[in-house]
Amino acid sequence: MKGKILIVDDLHPIFKESATAMGFEVHDRPLITRAETLDIIADYDGIAVRTKFKIDKELMQAGSNLKFVARAGAGMDNIDVPFAKQQGIELLNAPEGNMDAVGEHATGMLLSLMNNFRQADIQVRNGIWDREGNRGYELKGKTVGIIGYGFMGQSFAKKLAGFGVHVIAYDKYKTGFSDDYAKEVSMEEIVKQCDVLSLHIPLTEETRQMVDDEYLFHFRKPIFFINTARGEVASVPAILKALDQGKILGAGLDVLQVEKLPALIEQDWYNDLKSSEKVILTPHVGGWTFDSYRKISEVLIEKLRSLHPLD
C-alpha cells in the first residue's frame, strides 16, 4: 500500500477509484468536519479538498505524516503554501481541469453584458418590448485586456479567437508569453487600450483589493469588466462607483469579496449590487461544470502519479 488519503470534500468518484487502483487506501468522507479532520489527519499521507475549509498550519501540524495536499481546483488561497513548502508537503492543484469552464463562463458573461441579455429578458417577461433600450455592442474590433496569463487567462484568450478582437495581456510574473491568441503588454497599455478587462489572477497579499477606485481611475475608455478569479481582488464599492460614473459599462462578477449567505446580504453594498441592471452575478461557478467536476479529479490523479516520493 502506498499510503492513506482522506477526501474531505465532494470529489468525482474517479479520484477514489484511480487512487485505490494505484495502491492507496482512500477514505471518502465529504461530510467530515474540520474538528473531526484534526483528530484523525495524523493517520493520513494525503488529504484532498475543494473549498470546505483551510488547510492551514494547524491542520498540517496535526497531519504529522502528510506528504501531499490535493486541491480539487485551481486557486491555492485556502492552503498555507509557505508552511506546506517548509514542511516538504507536496501541493497538487488542477487548473487544467477547469480552465475551459472558466474561459467559457467569462465569454458568456461578456456577451451577455454587451448585449443586455439580463435586462432584455426581464423586460420581455414583464411585457416591455424595448429594442432601442437594449441595443448592444459587438465584440469585433474591440480590445480585450487580460490580467494574468496562466491557464485561465490563456483559455479565455483562446475562446475569443473567433470574434475578431485584439487581445492584450499583462502578467507580472511572466515575460515573453505572446502567442497566437494574445500580445504581451505592460499594465500601462492595458489601461490605455482596453474596451474589456478580465481578471485571471490568484489571490495574494499583493493582488488583494487590486481593483479599487485609483486603479479604475486610470482607464482611458469605458470598459466592460469581468471577474472570474477571486472576489477579494476587486472592491465591490469601487466597481459600483465606476458603474455610476460610466467608467464601467457593465460588470460580470462570478466572485465577490464576500461570498455565501447570510454574510453576503449583510454587506452594505449588497442592495446596490443586486439592483444594478448593469451587473450579472453568478455564485462562484465559473470553473464548476459537470465536465470540470470529472476533469479536475483526472488531472489530480495524473499529478499524484508523478510524485516520485510515492512511487
Secondary structure by P-SEA (a helix, b strand, c coil): ccbbbbbcccccaaaaaaaaaacccccccccccaaaaaacccccccccccccccccaaaaaaaccccbbbbccccccccaaaaaaaacbbbbbbccccaaaaaaaaaaaaaaaaaaaaaaaaaaaaccccccccbbbbcccbbbbbccccaaaaaaaaaacccbbbbbbccccccccccccbbbbcaaaaaacccbbbbbcccccccccccccccccccccccccccccccccccaaaaaaaaaacccccccccccccccccccccccaaaaaaaccccccccccccccaaaaaaaaaaaaaaaaaccccc
